[in-house]
């Protein structure tokens, strides 16, 4: 479990940075049409998969060991759940945002980054 905790801790920072970069890239692509296309979606999907891996690792930690279930702040777990739900909401609205998908996923990536930072701050402080 300690190894999973170490991976979860490190991967959290990686997921935050990836979502920040993907969000900025998507917002830039929204403004600069030459940047649109497959690379935006590869960056976005990579960032979101990184977050989903992070949520999965956190779920394993909480489900498998009583120690983590009782010591992890509830808000930390809430932010993880909220990130998971946010990805689903972004996917849900992709058809309604045709022509502005880069805007949707850019703002979504930055929102996920912010939730990730809040989740980390719940454990660090």
C-alpha positions in Angstrom: 0.0 0.0 0.0 2.9 2.3 0.7 4.0 2.0 -3.0 0.5 2.9 -4.2 0.5 5.8 -1.9 3.8 7.1 -3.2 2.6 6.7 -6.8 -0.7 8.4 -5.9 1.2 11.3 -4.4 3.6 11.8 -7.3 1.0 11.1 -10.0 -1.3 13.8 -8.5 1.2 16.5 -9.3 1.7 15.0 -12.8 -2.1 15.0 -13.4 -2.4 18.6 -12.3 0.4 19.8 -14.6 -0.9 17.8 -17.5 -4.4 19.3 -17.1 -3.0 22.8 -16.8 -1.0 22.3 -20.1 -3.9 20.7 -21.9 -6.2 23.4 -20.8 -3.9 26.2 -21.9 -3.3 24.4 -25.2 -7.0 23.9 -25.8 -7.8 27.6 -25.1 -5.0 28.7 -27.3 -6.3 26.4 -30.1 -9.7 27.9 -29.6 -8.3 31.3 -30.5 -5.7 30.2 -33.1 -7.4 27.9 -35.5 -4.1 26.6 -36.9 -3.5 24.8 -33.6 -6.8 22.9 -33.7 -7.0 19.2 -34.6 -5.7 15.9 -33.3 -2.9 17.3 -31.0 -5.4 19.2 -28.9 -7.4 16.0 -28.3 -4.4 13.9 -27.6 -3.3 16.3 -25.0 -6.7 16.6 -23.5 -7.3 12.8 -23.4 -3.9 12.2 -21.9 -4.5 14.7 -19.2 -7.9 13.3 -18.4 -6.7 9.7 -18.3 -4.0 10.8 -16.0 -6.6 12.2 -13.6 -8.7 9.0 -13.9 -5.7 6.9 -13.0 -5.2 9.2 -10.0 -8.8 8.7 -8.9 -8.5 4.9 -9.4 -5.3 4.8 -7.2 -7.0 6.9 -4.5 -10.0 4.6 -4.6 -7.8 1.5 -4.2 -6.1 3.1 -1.2 -9.4 4.0 0.5 -11.1 0.7 -0.2 -8.1 -1.6 0.7 -6.8 -0.1 3.9 -8.7 1.2 7.0 -5.8 3.5 7.8 -6.3 5.6 4.7 -10.1 5.5 5.0 -9.8 7.2 8.4 -6.9 9.5 7.9 -7.6 11.1 4.5 -9.6 14.3 4.8 -13.1 13.9 3.5 -12.7 17.0 1.3 -9.7 15.4 -0.4 -11.9 12.5 -1.5 -14.7 14.9 -2.4 -12.5 16.8 -4.8 -11.4 13.5 -6.4 -15.0 12.5 -6.9 -15.8 16.0 -8.3 -12.9 15.7 -10.8 -14.3 12.4 -11.9 -17.8 13.9 -12.4 -16.4 16.9 -14.2 -14.8 14.7 -16.8 -18.2 13.1 -17.4 -19.9 16.4 -17.7 -17.4 17.7 -20.2 -17.9 14.6 -22.3 -21.7 15.1 -22.0 -21.6 18.6 -23.3 -19.2 18.1 -26.2 -22.0 17.8 -28.8 -23.7 21.0 -27.7 -20.5 22.9 -27.9 -19.7 22.2 -31.5 -17.4 24.9 -32.8 -16.4 25.7 -29.2 -15.1 22.4 -28.0 -11.6 23.7 -27.5 -13.1 26.4 -25.2 -15.1 23.8 -23.3 -12.2 21.4 -22.8 -9.7 24.3 -22.2 -11.8 25.7 -19.3 -12.5 22.2 -18.2 -8.8 21.3 -18.0 -8.1 24.4 -16.0 -11.1 23.7 -13.7 -9.8 20.1 -13.2 -6.3 21.5 -12.4 -7.8 23.8 -9.8 -9.7 20.9 -8.2 -6.5 18.9 -8.2 -4.7 21.7 -6.4 -7.5 22.0 -3.8 -7.3 18.2 -3.3 -3.6 18.3 -2.7 -3.9 21.2 -0.3 -6.4 19.3 1.8 -3.7 16.7 2.5 -0.7 18.9 2.8 -2.2 21.4 5.2 
